[in-house]
Amino acid sequence: MVGLGLDVPHSPVVIDIGANAGFFTLFAASRFSDARILSFEPVPSNFRQLERNRSLNKNCRITCFEKAVAGHSGKISLGLDADDSFTTDATIFERRDKEDEIIEAPSVTLPEIFDEFGLERCDVLKMDCEGAEYEILYNCPPSYMSRISQIAMEVHGGPEPEYNIESLEKYLNSCGFATRRRPVGMLWAWRR
């Protein structure tokens, strides 16, 4: 994995949660030409750009979904910065300091992704999902967590006591991951 020097196997399975315009998706496709990449982005303007970027890439193993990944399936509400048409900070948390536009987005869980696509493993799980990382991972059963080899994520503080980088790191350690974090809210995890 980038920055850690960890190995990624031949024909890796990559899941990009919070794909935005697809920068990590395209990086993974260029780095691992034989990768199977599933990219999830719930914000319509970002998803349109993700699809445009995917269509410019010759890697046909990228599949994009206009959905959120969450701790439950169905629909979730996301707050978008009303002043930013290309947003990087859609959030599930209520913000009192900003005027948000609220959108409803379809949502799926990480186990549903594994089951729907018949995934036995996920070699790289990238998450930049503006606070949903907690419910996604905390609600993922051990039988699915054990299929994940590496995680790279941006962690956002939240309203619940266990919604912080220290608690998430402790949880991942209990699931068999070694971890490393950076002061800017980045957390990496890999199987010990």
PyMOL CGO cylinders between C-alpha atoms (Angstrom):
from pymol import cmd
from pymol.cgo import CYLINDER

trace = [
    CYLINDER, 0.00, 0.00, 0.00, 1.21, 3.48, -0.79, 0.3, 1, 1, 1, 1, 1, 1,
    CYLINDER, 1.21, 3.48, -0.79, 3.30, 5.01, 1.95, 0.3, 1, 1, 1, 1, 1, 1,
    CYLINDER, 3.30, 5.01, 1.95, 3.70, 1.77, 3.88, 0.3, 1, 1, 1, 1, 1, 1,
    CYLINDER, 3.70, 1.77, 3.88, 5.46, -0.49, 1.40, 0.3, 1, 1, 1, 1, 1, 1,
    CYLINDER, 5.46, -0.49, 1.40, 2.91, -3.29, 1.88, 0.3, 1, 1, 1, 1, 1, 1,
    CYLINDER, 2.91, -3.29, 1.88, 2.44, -5.91, -0.79, 0.3, 1, 1, 1, 1, 1, 1,
    CYLINDER, 2.44, -5.91, -0.79, -0.73, -6.15, -2.84, 0.3, 1, 1, 1, 1, 1, 1,
    CYLINDER, -0.73, -6.15, -2.84, -1.36, -9.49, -4.57, 0.3, 1, 1, 1, 1, 1, 1,
    CYLINDER, -1.36, -9.49, -4.57, -1.77, -10.10, -8.29, 0.3, 1, 1, 1, 1, 1, 1,
    CYLINDER, -1.77, -10.10, -8.29, -5.31, -9.28, -9.48, 0.3, 1, 1, 1, 1, 1, 1,
    CYLINDER, -5.31, -9.28, -9.48, -6.28, -7.38, -6.32, 0.3, 1, 1, 1, 1, 1, 1,
    CYLINDER, -6.28, -7.38, -6.32, -9.82, -6.56, -5.28, 0.3, 1, 1, 1, 1, 1, 1,
    CYLINDER, -9.82, -6.56, -5.28, -10.11, -2.87, -4.37, 0.3, 1, 1, 1, 1, 1, 1,
    CYLINDER, -10.11, -2.87, -4.37, -13.17, -1.24, -2.80, 0.3, 1, 1, 1, 1, 1, 1,
    CYLINDER, -13.17, -1.24, -2.80, -13.24, 2.57, -2.87, 0.3, 1, 1, 1, 1, 1, 1,
    CYLINDER, -13.24, 2.57, -2.87, -15.82, 3.97, -0.44, 0.3, 1, 1, 1, 1, 1, 1,
    CYLINDER, -15.82, 3.97, -0.44, -16.32, 7.70, -0.93, 0.3, 1, 1, 1, 1, 1, 1,
    CYLINDER, -16.32, 7.70, -0.93, -14.75, 7.66, -4.38, 0.3, 1, 1, 1, 1, 1, 1,
    CYLINDER, -14.75, 7.66, -4.38, -15.48, 11.33, -5.09, 0.3, 1, 1, 1, 1, 1, 1,
    CYLINDER, -15.48, 11.33, -5.09, -14.30, 12.00, -8.68, 0.3, 1, 1, 1, 1, 1, 1,
    CYLINDER, -14.30, 12.00, -8.68, -12.27, 8.80, -8.72, 0.3, 1, 1, 1, 1, 1, 1,
    CYLINDER, -12.27, 8.80, -8.72, -8.75, 9.94, -7.93, 0.3, 1, 1, 1, 1, 1, 1,
    CYLINDER, -8.75, 9.94, -7.93, -7.92, 6.87, -5.82, 0.3, 1, 1, 1, 1, 1, 1,
    CYLINDER, -7.92, 6.87, -5.82, -9.87, 4.61, -8.19, 0.3, 1, 1, 1, 1, 1, 1,
    CYLINDER, -9.87, 4.61, -8.19, -7.77, 5.81, -11.14, 0.3, 1, 1, 1, 1, 1, 1,
    CYLINDER, -7.77, 5.81, -11.14, -4.57, 5.57, -9.11, 0.3, 1, 1, 1, 1, 1, 1,
    CYLINDER, -4.57, 5.57, -9.11, -5.39, 1.95, -8.20, 0.3, 1, 1, 1, 1, 1, 1,
    CYLINDER, -5.39, 1.95, -8.20, -6.25, 1.15, -11.83, 0.3, 1, 1, 1, 1, 1, 1,
    CYLINDER, -6.25, 1.15, -11.83, -2.95, 2.60, -13.03, 0.3, 1, 1, 1, 1, 1, 1,
    CYLINDER, -2.95, 2.60, -13.03, -0.94, 0.90, -10.30, 0.3, 1, 1, 1, 1, 1, 1,
    CYLINDER, -0.94, 0.90, -10.30, -2.65, -2.49, -10.58, 0.3, 1, 1, 1, 1, 1, 1,
    CYLINDER, -2.65, -2.49, -10.58, -3.74, -3.00, -14.19, 0.3, 1, 1, 1, 1, 1, 1,
    CYLINDER, -3.74, -3.00, -14.19, -5.39, -6.33, -13.35, 0.3, 1, 1, 1, 1, 1, 1,
    CYLINDER, -5.39, -6.33, -13.35, -7.33, -5.02, -10.33, 0.3, 1, 1, 1, 1, 1, 1,
    CYLINDER, -7.33, -5.02, -10.33, -11.06, -5.42, -9.89, 0.3, 1, 1, 1, 1, 1, 1,
    CYLINDER, -11.06, -5.42, -9.89, -12.22, -2.06, -8.52, 0.3, 1, 1, 1, 1, 1, 1,
    CYLINDER, -12.22, -2.06, -8.52, -15.63, -1.29, -7.02, 0.3, 1, 1, 1, 1, 1, 1,
    CYLINDER, -15.63, -1.29, -7.02, -16.15, 2.44, -6.44, 0.3, 1, 1, 1, 1, 1, 1,
    CYLINDER, -16.15, 2.44, -6.44, -19.00, 3.93, -4.41, 0.3, 1, 1, 1, 1, 1, 1,
    CYLINDER, -19.00, 3.93, -4.41, -19.95, 7.62, -4.48, 0.3, 1, 1, 1, 1, 1, 1,
    CYLINDER, -19.95, 7.62, -4.48, -23.39, 8.90, -3.36, 0.3, 1, 1, 1, 1, 1, 1,
    CYLINDER, -23.39, 8.90, -3.36, -23.12, 12.60, -4.30, 0.3, 1, 1, 1, 1, 1, 1,
    CYLINDER, -23.12, 12.60, -4.30, -24.59, 13.05, -7.82, 0.3, 1, 1, 1, 1, 1, 1,
    CYLINDER, -24.59, 13.05, -7.82, -22.16, 15.74, -9.07, 0.3, 1, 1, 1, 1, 1, 1,
    CYLINDER, -22.16, 15.74, -9.07, -19.17, 13.74, -7.82, 0.3, 1, 1, 1, 1, 1, 1,
    CYLINDER, -19.17, 13.74, -7.82, -20.57, 10.52, -9.30, 0.3, 1, 1, 1, 1, 1, 1,
    CYLINDER, -20.57, 10.52, -9.30, -20.94, 12.13, -12.74, 0.3, 1, 1, 1, 1, 1, 1,
    CYLINDER, -20.94, 12.13, -12.74, -17.27, 13.14, -12.63, 0.3, 1, 1, 1, 1, 1, 1,
    CYLINDER, -17.27, 13.14, -12.63, -16.30, 9.66, -11.38, 0.3, 1, 1, 1, 1, 1, 1,
    CYLINDER, -16.30, 9.66, -11.38, -18.11, 8.11, -14.35, 0.3, 1, 1, 1, 1, 1, 1,
    CYLINDER, -18.11, 8.11, -14.35, -16.45, 10.55, -16.78, 0.3, 1, 1, 1, 1, 1, 1,
    CYLINDER, -16.45, 10.55, -16.78, -13.03, 9.73, -15.36, 0.3, 1, 1, 1, 1, 1, 1,
    CYLINDER, -13.03, 9.73, -15.36, -13.76, 5.99, -15.49, 0.3, 1, 1, 1, 1, 1, 1,
    CYLINDER, -13.76, 5.99, -15.49, -14.85, 6.23, -19.12, 0.3, 1, 1, 1, 1, 1, 1,
    CYLINDER, -14.85, 6.23, -19.12, -11.51, 7.84, -20.02, 0.3, 1, 1, 1, 1, 1, 1,
    CYLINDER, -11.51, 7.84, -20.02, -9.66, 4.90, -18.47, 0.3, 1, 1, 1, 1, 1, 1,
    CYLINDER, -9.66, 4.90, -18.47, -9.13, 1.78, -20.51, 0.3, 1, 1, 1, 1, 1, 1,
    CYLINDER, -9.13, 1.78, -20.51, -9.43, -0.44, -17.43, 0.3, 1, 1, 1, 1, 1, 1,
    CYLINDER, -9.43, -0.44, -17.43, -12.80, -2.12, -17.86, 0.3, 1, 1, 1, 1, 1, 1,
    CYLINDER, -12.80, -2.12, -17.86, -12.56, -3.72, -14.41, 0.3, 1, 1, 1, 1, 1, 1,
    CYLINDER, -12.56, -3.72, -14.41, -13.73, -0.51, -12.68, 0.3, 1, 1, 1, 1, 1, 1,
    CYLINDER, -13.73, -0.51, -12.68, -17.39, -0.55, -11.69, 0.3, 1, 1, 1, 1, 1, 1,
    CYLINDER, -17.39, -0.55, -11.69, -18.97, 2.60, -10.22, 0.3, 1, 1, 1, 1, 1, 1,
    CYLINDER, -18.97, 2.60, -10.22, -22.07, 2.84, -8.05, 0.3, 1, 1, 1, 1, 1, 1,
    CYLINDER, -22.07, 2.84, -8.05, -24.07, 5.94, -7.15, 0.3, 1, 1, 1, 1, 1, 1,
    CYLINDER, -24.07, 5.94, -7.15, -24.60, 4.69, -3.60, 0.3, 1, 1, 1, 1, 1, 1,
    CYLINDER, -24.60, 4.69, -3.60, -23.36, 5.33, -0.11, 0.3, 1, 1, 1, 1, 1, 1,
    CYLINDER, -23.36, 5.33, -0.11, -21.82, 2.56, 1.95, 0.3, 1, 1, 1, 1, 1, 1,
    CYLINDER, -21.82, 2.56, 1.95, -23.18, 2.69, 5.49, 0.3, 1, 1, 1, 1, 1, 1,
    CYLINDER, -23.18, 2.69, 5.49, -23.84, 0.58, 8.56, 0.3, 1, 1, 1, 1, 1, 1,
    CYLINDER, -23.84, 0.58, 8.56, -27.31, -0.25, 7.21, 0.3, 1, 1, 1, 1, 1, 1,
    CYLINDER, -27.31, -0.25, 7.21, -28.87, -0.66, 3.80, 0.3, 1, 1, 1, 1, 1, 1,
    CYLINDER, -28.87, -0.66, 3.80, -31.73, 1.42, 2.51, 0.3, 1, 1, 1, 1, 1, 1,
    CYLINDER, -31.73, 1.42, 2.51, -31.36, 5.20, 2.42, 0.3, 1, 1, 1, 1, 1, 1,
    CYLINDER, -31.36, 5.20, 2.42, -29.28, 7.71, 4.32, 0.3, 1, 1, 1, 1, 1, 1,
    CYLINDER, -29.28, 7.71, 4.32, -29.37, 11.50, 4.55, 0.3, 1, 1, 1, 1, 1, 1,
    CYLINDER, -29.37, 11.50, 4.55, -26.21, 13.39, 3.64, 0.3, 1, 1, 1, 1, 1, 1,
    CYLINDER, -26.21, 13.39, 3.64, -25.48, 17.04, 4.32, 0.3, 1, 1, 1, 1, 1, 1,
    CYLINDER, -25.48, 17.04, 4.32, -23.72, 18.78, 1.43, 0.3, 1, 1, 1, 1, 1, 1,
    CYLINDER, -23.72, 18.78, 1.43, -22.05, 22.16, 1.55, 0.3, 1, 1, 1, 1, 1, 1,
    CYLINDER, -22.05, 22.16, 1.55, -24.66, 24.33, -0.20, 0.3, 1, 1, 1, 1, 1, 1,
    CYLINDER, -24.66, 24.33, -0.20, -21.93, 26.60, -1.62, 0.3, 1, 1, 1, 1, 1, 1,
    CYLINDER, -21.93, 26.60, -1.62, -19.85, 23.83, -3.22, 0.3, 1, 1, 1, 1, 1, 1,
    CYLINDER, -19.85, 23.83, -3.22, -21.13, 21.99, -6.31, 0.3, 1, 1, 1, 1, 1, 1,
    CYLINDER, -21.13, 21.99, -6.31, -18.10, 19.65, -6.33, 0.3, 1, 1, 1, 1, 1, 1,
    CYLINDER, -18.10, 19.65, -6.33, -18.06, 18.56, -2.73, 0.3, 1, 1, 1, 1, 1, 1,
    CYLINDER, -18.06, 18.56, -2.73, -15.44, 16.72, -0.75, 0.3, 1, 1, 1, 1, 1, 1,
    CYLINDER, -15.44, 16.72, -0.75, -17.21, 16.94, 2.59, 0.3, 1, 1, 1, 1, 1, 1,
    CYLINDER, -17.21, 16.94, 2.59, -20.65, 15.36, 2.38, 0.3, 1, 1, 1, 1, 1, 1,
    CYLINDER, -20.65, 15.36, 2.38, -21.38, 14.12, 5.87, 0.3, 1, 1, 1, 1, 1, 1,
    CYLINDER, -21.38, 14.12, 5.87, -23.81, 11.98, 7.85, 0.3, 1, 1, 1, 1, 1, 1,
    CYLINDER, -23.81, 11.98, 7.85, -23.29, 14.26, 10.87, 0.3, 1, 1, 1, 1, 1, 1,
    CYLINDER, -23.29, 14.26, 10.87, -25.33, 17.38, 11.55, 0.3, 1, 1, 1, 1, 1, 1,
    CYLINDER, -25.33, 17.38, 11.55, -23.23, 20.55, 11.25, 0.3, 1, 1, 1, 1, 1, 1,
    CYLINDER, -23.23, 20.55, 11.25, -24.33, 23.62, 13.10, 0.3, 1, 1, 1, 1, 1, 1,
    CYLINDER, -24.33, 23.62, 13.10, -21.73, 25.91, 11.53, 0.3, 1, 1, 1, 1, 1, 1,
    CYLINDER, -21.73, 25.91, 11.53, -22.77, 25.45, 7.89, 0.3, 1, 1, 1, 1, 1, 1,
    CYLINDER, -22.77, 25.45, 7.89, -25.87, 25.73, 5.77, 0.3, 1, 1, 1, 1, 1, 1,
    CYLINDER, -25.87, 25.73, 5.77, -26.21, 22.26, 4.27, 0.3, 1, 1, 1, 1, 1, 1,
    CYLINDER, -26.21, 22.26, 4.27, -28.26, 20.94, 1.41, 0.3, 1, 1, 1, 1, 1, 1,
    CYLINDER, -28.26, 20.94, 1.41, -29.66, 17.56, 2.52, 0.3, 1, 1, 1, 1, 1, 1,
    CYLINDER, -29.66, 17.56, 2.52, -29.88, 14.74, -0.01, 0.3, 1, 1, 1, 1, 1, 1,
    CYLINDER, -29.88, 14.74, -0.01, -31.16, 11.18, 0.34, 0.3, 1, 1, 1, 1, 1, 1,
    CYLINDER, -31.16, 11.18, 0.34, -28.90, 8.48, -1.06, 0.3, 1, 1, 1, 1, 1, 1,
    CYLINDER, -28.90, 8.48, -1.06, -29.35, 4.74, -1.42, 0.3, 1, 1, 1, 1, 1, 1,
    CYLINDER, -29.35, 4.74, -1.42, -27.02, 2.81, 0.88, 0.3, 1, 1, 1, 1, 1, 1,
    CYLINDER, -27.02, 2.81, 0.88, -25.50, -0.65, 1.07, 0.3, 1, 1, 1, 1, 1, 1,
    CYLINDER, -25.50, -0.65, 1.07, -23.39, -2.33, 3.74, 0.3, 1, 1, 1, 1, 1, 1,
    CYLINDER, -23.39, -2.33, 3.74, -19.90, -3.74, 3.36, 0.3, 1, 1, 1, 1, 1, 1,
    CYLINDER, -19.90, -3.74, 3.36, -21.17, -7.33, 3.87, 0.3, 1, 1, 1, 1, 1, 1,
    CYLINDER, -21.17, -7.33, 3.87, -23.77, -6.74, 1.12, 0.3, 1, 1, 1, 1, 1, 1,
    CYLINDER, -23.77, -6.74, 1.12, -20.97, -5.70, -1.24, 0.3, 1, 1, 1, 1, 1, 1,
    CYLINDER, -20.97, -5.70, -1.24, -19.03, -8.89, -0.46, 0.3, 1, 1, 1, 1, 1, 1,
    CYLINDER, -19.03, -8.89, -0.46, -22.15, -11.02, -0.95, 0.3, 1, 1, 1, 1, 1, 1,
    CYLINDER, -22.15, -11.02, -0.95, -23.53, -9.30, -4.07, 0.3, 1, 1, 1, 1, 1, 1,
    CYLINDER, -23.53, -9.30, -4.07, -20.24, -9.52, -5.94, 0.3, 1, 1, 1, 1, 1, 1,
    CYLINDER, -20.24, -9.52, -5.94, -19.12, -12.88, -4.58, 0.3, 1, 1, 1, 1, 1, 1,
    CYLINDER, -19.12, -12.88, -4.58, -15.99, -11.42, -3.00, 0.3, 1, 1, 1, 1, 1, 1,
    CYLINDER, -15.99, -11.42, -3.00, -13.90, -13.82, -0.96, 0.3, 1, 1, 1, 1, 1, 1,
    CYLINDER, -13.90, -13.82, -0.96, -11.45, -11.03, -0.18, 0.3, 1, 1, 1, 1, 1, 1,
    CYLINDER, -11.45, -11.03, -0.18, -10.77, -7.31, -0.36, 0.3, 1, 1, 1, 1, 1, 1,
    CYLINDER, -10.77, -7.31, -0.36, -7.08, -6.58, -0.78, 0.3, 1, 1, 1, 1, 1, 1,
    CYLINDER, -7.08, -6.58, -0.78, -7.38, -2.80, -0.39, 0.3, 1, 1, 1, 1, 1, 1,
    CYLINDER, -7.38, -2.80, -0.39, -10.30, -1.00, 1.24, 0.3, 1, 1, 1, 1, 1, 1,
    CYLINDER, -10.30, -1.00, 1.24, -10.07, 2.77, 0.82, 0.3, 1, 1, 1, 1, 1, 1,
    CYLINDER, -10.07, 2.77, 0.82, -12.49, 4.87, 2.87, 0.3, 1, 1, 1, 1, 1, 1,
    CYLINDER, -12.49, 4.87, 2.87, -13.08, 8.61, 2.76, 0.3, 1, 1, 1, 1, 1, 1,
    CYLINDER, -13.08, 8.61, 2.76, -16.72, 8.69, 3.74, 0.3, 1, 1, 1, 1, 1, 1,
    CYLINDER, -16.72, 8.69, 3.74, -16.96, 11.74, 5.99, 0.3, 1, 1, 1, 1, 1, 1,
    CYLINDER, -16.96, 11.74, 5.99, -17.91, 10.04, 9.25, 0.3, 1, 1, 1, 1, 1, 1,
    CYLINDER, -17.91, 10.04, 9.25, -19.63, 6.88, 8.00, 0.3, 1, 1, 1, 1, 1, 1,
    CYLINDER, -19.63, 6.88, 8.00, -16.42, 4.88, 8.57, 0.3, 1, 1, 1, 1, 1, 1,
    CYLINDER, -16.42, 4.88, 8.57, -17.47, 4.13, 12.15, 0.3, 1, 1, 1, 1, 1, 1,
    CYLINDER, -17.47, 4.13, 12.15, -20.86, 2.59, 11.44, 0.3, 1, 1, 1, 1, 1, 1,
    CYLINDER, -20.86, 2.59, 11.44, -19.50, 0.78, 8.37, 0.3, 1, 1, 1, 1, 1, 1,
    CYLINDER, -19.50, 0.78, 8.37, -16.71, -0.94, 10.28, 0.3, 1, 1, 1, 1, 1, 1,
    CYLINDER, -16.71, -0.94, 10.28, -18.35, -1.29, 13.72, 0.3, 1, 1, 1, 1, 1, 1,
    CYLINDER, -18.35, -1.29, 13.72, -21.35, -3.03, 12.07, 0.3, 1, 1, 1, 1, 1, 1,
    CYLINDER, -21.35, -3.03, 12.07, -19.27, -5.33, 9.87, 0.3, 1, 1, 1, 1, 1, 1,
    CYLINDER, -19.27, -5.33, 9.87, -19.26, -8.89, 11.29, 0.3, 1, 1, 1, 1, 1, 1,
    CYLINDER, -19.26, -8.89, 11.29, -15.88, -10.54, 12.01, 0.3, 1, 1, 1, 1, 1, 1,
    CYLINDER, -15.88, -10.54, 12.01, -16.43, -13.06, 9.20, 0.3, 1, 1, 1, 1, 1, 1,
    CYLINDER, -16.43, -13.06, 9.20, -16.34, -10.15, 6.73, 0.3, 1, 1, 1, 1, 1, 1,
    CYLINDER, -16.34, -10.15, 6.73, -13.66, -8.09, 8.50, 0.3, 1, 1, 1, 1, 1, 1,
    CYLINDER, -13.66, -8.09, 8.50, -11.36, -11.11, 8.25, 0.3, 1, 1, 1, 1, 1, 1,
    CYLINDER, -11.36, -11.11, 8.25, -11.58, -10.93, 4.43, 0.3, 1, 1, 1, 1, 1, 1,
    CYLINDER, -11.58, -10.93, 4.43, -10.03, -7.44, 4.36, 0.3, 1, 1, 1, 1, 1, 1,
    CYLINDER, -10.03, -7.44, 4.36, -6.23, -7.32, 4.02, 0.3, 1, 1, 1, 1, 1, 1,
    CYLINDER, -6.23, -7.32, 4.02, -5.50, -3.58, 4.08, 0.3, 1, 1, 1, 1, 1, 1,
    CYLINDER, -5.50, -3.58, 4.08, -7.41, -0.40, 4.85, 0.3, 1, 1, 1, 1, 1, 1,
    CYLINDER, -7.41, -0.40, 4.85, -6.47, 3.19, 4.04, 0.3, 1, 1, 1, 1, 1, 1,
    CYLINDER, -6.47, 3.19, 4.04, -8.88, 5.76, 5.43, 0.3, 1, 1, 1, 1, 1, 1,
    CYLINDER, -8.88, 5.76, 5.43, -9.44, 9.33, 6.39, 0.3, 1, 1, 1, 1, 1, 1,
    CYLINDER, -9.44, 9.33, 6.39, -11.03, 9.44, 9.85, 0.3, 1, 1, 1, 1, 1, 1,
    CYLINDER, -11.03, 9.44, 9.85, -13.48, 12.17, 10.88, 0.3, 1, 1, 1, 1, 1, 1,
    CYLINDER, -13.48, 12.17, 10.88, -14.45, 12.89, 14.47, 0.3, 1, 1, 1, 1, 1, 1,
    CYLINDER, -14.45, 12.89, 14.47, -18.09, 12.34, 15.31, 0.3, 1, 1, 1, 1, 1, 1,
    CYLINDER, -18.09, 12.34, 15.31, -20.74, 12.92, 17.96, 0.3, 1, 1, 1, 1, 1, 1,
    CYLINDER, -20.74, 12.92, 17.96, -20.56, 9.51, 19.65, 0.3, 1, 1, 1, 1, 1, 1,
    CYLINDER, -20.56, 9.51, 19.65, -17.89, 8.69, 22.27, 0.3, 1, 1, 1, 1, 1, 1,
    CYLINDER, -17.89, 8.69, 22.27, -16.48, 5.86, 20.12, 0.3, 1, 1, 1, 1, 1, 1,
    CYLINDER, -16.48, 5.86, 20.12, -16.40, 8.01, 16.96, 0.3, 1, 1, 1, 1, 1, 1,
    CYLINDER, -16.40, 8.01, 16.96, -12.73, 9.04, 17.14, 0.3, 1, 1, 1, 1, 1, 1,
    CYLINDER, -12.73, 9.04, 17.14, -9.48, 7.80, 15.65, 0.3, 1, 1, 1, 1, 1, 1,
    CYLINDER, -9.48, 7.80, 15.65, -8.24, 6.24, 18.90, 0.3, 1, 1, 1, 1, 1, 1,
    CYLINDER, -8.24, 6.24, 18.90, -11.37, 4.10, 19.33, 0.3, 1, 1, 1, 1, 1, 1,
    CYLINDER, -11.37, 4.10, 19.33, -11.36, 3.08, 15.67, 0.3, 1, 1, 1, 1, 1, 1,
    CYLINDER, -11.36, 3.08, 15.67, -7.69, 2.14, 15.86, 0.3, 1, 1, 1, 1, 1, 1,
    CYLINDER, -7.69, 2.14, 15.86, -8.35, 0.05, 18.99, 0.3, 1, 1, 1, 1, 1, 1,
    CYLINDER, -8.35, 0.05, 18.99, -11.27, -1.68, 17.25, 0.3, 1, 1, 1, 1, 1, 1,
    CYLINDER, -11.27, -1.68, 17.25, -9.16, -2.51, 14.19, 0.3, 1, 1, 1, 1, 1, 1,
    CYLINDER, -9.16, -2.51, 14.19, -6.39, -3.87, 16.44, 0.3, 1, 1, 1, 1, 1, 1,
    CYLINDER, -6.39, -3.87, 16.44, -8.99, -6.15, 18.08, 0.3, 1, 1, 1, 1, 1, 1,
    CYLINDER, -8.99, -6.15, 18.08, -9.93, -7.39, 14.58, 0.3, 1, 1, 1, 1, 1, 1,
    CYLINDER, -9.93, -7.39, 14.58, -6.34, -8.49, 13.90, 0.3, 1, 1, 1, 1, 1, 1,
    CYLINDER, -6.34, -8.49, 13.90, -5.00, -5.40, 12.14, 0.3, 1, 1, 1, 1, 1, 1,
    CYLINDER, -5.00, -5.40, 12.14, -1.78, -3.56, 12.82, 0.3, 1, 1, 1, 1, 1, 1,
    CYLINDER, -1.78, -3.56, 12.82, -2.30, 0.19, 12.43, 0.3, 1, 1, 1, 1, 1, 1,
    CYLINDER, -2.30, 0.19, 12.43, -0.48, 3.42, 11.79, 0.3, 1, 1, 1, 1, 1, 1,
    CYLINDER, -0.48, 3.42, 11.79, -1.92, 6.91, 11.86, 0.3, 1, 1, 1, 1, 1, 1,
    CYLINDER, -1.92, 6.91, 11.86, -0.93, 10.35, 10.75, 0.3, 1, 1, 1, 1, 1, 1,
    CYLINDER, -0.93, 10.35, 10.75, -1.85, 13.59, 12.55, 0.3, 1, 1, 1, 1, 1, 1,
    CYLINDER, -1.85, 13.59, 12.55, -4.08, 14.73, 9.67, 0.3, 1, 1, 1, 1, 1, 1,
    CYLINDER, -4.08, 14.73, 9.67, -6.67, 12.02, 10.38, 0.3, 1, 1, 1, 1, 1, 1,
    CYLINDER, -6.67, 12.02, 10.38, -5.24, 9.31, 8.15, 0.3, 1, 1, 1, 1, 1, 1,
    CYLINDER, -5.24, 9.31, 8.15, -5.32, 5.75, 9.42, 0.3, 1, 1, 1, 1, 1, 1,
    CYLINDER, -5.32, 5.75, 9.42, -3.79, 2.70, 7.76, 0.3, 1, 1, 1, 1, 1, 1,
    CYLINDER, -3.79, 2.70, 7.76, -4.50, -0.86, 8.84, 0.3, 1, 1, 1, 1, 1, 1,
    CYLINDER, -4.50, -0.86, 8.84, -3.11, -4.16, 7.61, 0.3, 1, 1, 1, 1, 1, 1,
    CYLINDER, -3.11, -4.16, 7.61, -3.30, -7.79, 8.63, 0.3, 1, 1, 1, 1, 1, 1,
    CYLINDER, -3.30, -7.79, 8.63, -0.65, -8.80, 11.15, 0.3, 1, 1, 1, 1, 1, 1,
]
cmd.load_cgo(trace, "trace")
